[in-house]
Amino acid sequence: MKKAVVLCCSMIISTFAGAADVAAGKAKSVVCASCHGNDGVGVLPNYPNLAGQKEAYLVEQIKAFRDGKRKSPFMSPMTKGLSDADIDNLAAYYAAMPAKK
């Protein structure tokens, strides 16, 4: 039973891991870099660092901006045209970066 649970969890994780394309996320992040920096570090103190954030957290937050669940005069328009795949790729790209202080 225990092995079955571990196997099932491994399959679920592997399904989500690797589904996103880090290279595509990097290409899409060019626009993001104006505020979040080329290295994922906010260029101003009130802009959050994205480098090293958890992938699932980034997906959730970007979708919330895009879908209007989270309001921001800056982020809402920036995320409006992003597909789910774009968001997954961006999140994978920033999550793969080393966290910075």
PLY file of the C-alpha trace (Angstrom):
ply
format ascii 1.0
element vertex 101
property float x
property float y
property float z
element edge 100
property int vertex1
property int vertex2
end_header
0.00 0.00 0.00
2.76 2.40 0.99
4.64 1.72 -2.26
1.45 2.36 -4.26
0.99 5.76 -2.62
4.61 6.72 -3.26
4.35 5.57 -6.88
1.12 7.49 -7.38
2.59 10.67 -5.88
5.71 10.30 -8.01
3.62 9.98 -11.15
1.59 13.07 -10.29
4.69 15.12 -9.55
6.42 14.01 -12.73
3.32 14.93 -14.72
3.52 18.51 -13.49
7.29 18.75 -13.44
8.66 19.14 -16.90
5.31 20.25 -18.35
6.59 23.82 -18.46
9.29 25.07 -20.81
11.93 27.12 -18.98
13.44 28.40 -22.25
10.02 29.62 -23.42
9.57 31.27 -20.02
12.89 33.06 -20.39
11.87 34.34 -23.83
8.50 35.52 -22.47
10.14 37.22 -19.45
11.70 40.03 -21.52
8.73 42.26 -20.72
8.82 41.27 -17.03
12.48 42.29 -16.73
11.68 46.00 -16.90
10.31 45.76 -13.34
11.51 42.39 -12.05
15.04 42.60 -13.48
16.93 40.30 -15.83
17.96 38.23 -12.82
14.47 38.09 -11.27
15.24 40.77 -8.68
12.89 43.76 -8.54
14.52 46.93 -9.83
12.78 49.06 -7.18
12.18 48.22 -3.52
8.42 47.81 -3.99
8.80 45.38 -6.94
8.98 41.79 -5.73
11.81 39.40 -6.47
10.62 36.49 -8.60
13.86 34.51 -8.70
13.65 31.38 -6.59
9.93 31.69 -5.79
7.99 28.45 -5.73
6.59 27.58 -9.14
3.05 26.82 -7.92
2.94 30.14 -6.04
3.98 32.09 -9.14
1.38 30.31 -11.28
-1.34 31.06 -8.74
-0.42 34.74 -8.43
0.03 35.42 -12.14
-3.31 33.74 -12.91
-4.97 35.77 -10.16
-3.73 38.99 -11.78
-4.75 37.81 -15.26
-8.19 36.64 -14.16
-8.96 39.75 -12.08
-9.00 37.94 -8.72
-6.03 40.06 -7.69
-6.08 43.70 -8.80
-3.07 45.77 -9.77
-2.89 48.71 -12.16
0.52 47.41 -13.25
0.22 43.61 -13.26
-3.34 43.18 -14.50
-2.64 44.65 -17.97
0.73 42.87 -18.19
-0.84 39.46 -17.57
-4.06 39.89 -19.54
-2.77 38.27 -22.74
-0.92 35.37 -21.10
-2.11 31.82 -21.79
-1.95 29.11 -19.13
1.11 27.72 -20.94
2.79 31.15 -20.89
2.18 31.38 -17.15
3.48 27.87 -16.52
6.61 28.65 -18.54
7.24 31.97 -16.77
6.76 30.34 -13.37
9.14 27.52 -14.26
11.74 30.01 -15.46
11.66 32.17 -12.33
11.45 29.15 -10.00
14.58 27.70 -11.65
16.57 30.83 -10.86
18.54 30.98 -7.63
16.84 33.10 -4.98
18.46 36.45 -4.41
18.35 38.85 -1.48
0 1
1 2
2 3
3 4
4 5
5 6
6 7
7 8
8 9
9 10
10 11
11 12
12 13
13 14
14 15
15 16
16 17
17 18
18 19
19 20
20 21
21 22
22 23
23 24
24 25
25 26
26 27
27 28
28 29
29 30
30 31
31 32
32 33
33 34
34 35
35 36
36 37
37 38
38 39
39 40
40 41
41 42
42 43
43 44
44 45
45 46
46 47
47 48
48 49
49 50
50 51
51 52
52 53
53 54
54 55
55 56
56 57
57 58
58 59
59 60
60 61
61 62
62 63
63 64
64 65
65 66
66 67
67 68
68 69
69 70
70 71
71 72
72 73
73 74
74 75
75 76
76 77
77 78
78 79
79 80
80 81
81 82
82 83
83 84
84 85
85 86
86 87
87 88
88 89
89 90
90 91
91 92
92 93
93 94
94 95
95 96
96 97
97 98
98 99
99 100
